[in-house]
Amino acid sequence: MTVFRNMLLYERKNKTEQKMKVRLRNEPYLIINIFFAGVILLVFAYSGFFSPVKDNYPVTCIHEKITGEKCVSCGLSHSFSLIVRGRVDEAYEWNPYGMRIFLFFAAQLVIRVVFSVFYLRYPDTRKQLILVDCIGSGIIYLISFWPFLVNIFSGG
């Protein structure tokens, strides 16, 4: 009897997994959210793994290497690493815009997860949800990256 029950449970689990795979294949919004959440988690992992004390960051500022001058994004890796470690005051010293960029990524991670759950639970509101996501994320992006955009377009 238990063998039969286990076979039924295994069959149900298999069907559920297959439905989930089909659902993900047919839902680009969820794939995009999973991808972005993964990238954001990698950014946070990078910030936690590499130490501002050891200064062992593998990515360096190309602009500073070429021109010898600091750019608006110089020190972001240090800033993120310090924020992850709770040393916010020091993070501002490395890059004054580090906190706003870090908060953008943190907000986007939360938005990706929450909106994906809403997308699955309330299929009738998917179009509105995607619209709110695009507009809201665009506004958050502009607020967070405004100093960088000004710098790019002013030739600074």
HELIX and SHEET records of a PDB file:
HELIX    1   1 THR A    2  ARG A   25  1                                  24    
HELIX    2   2 PRO A   28  PHE A   49  1                                  22    
HELIX    3   3 ILE A   62  THR A   67  1                                   6    
HELIX    4   4 LEU A   76  VAL A   84  1                                   9    
HELIX    5   5 VAL A   88  TRP A   94  1                                   7    
HELIX    6   6 GLY A   98  ARG A  121  1                                  24    
HELIX    7   7 PRO A  123  THR A  125  5                                   3    
HELIX    8   8 ARG A  126  PHE A  153  1                                  28    
END                                                                             
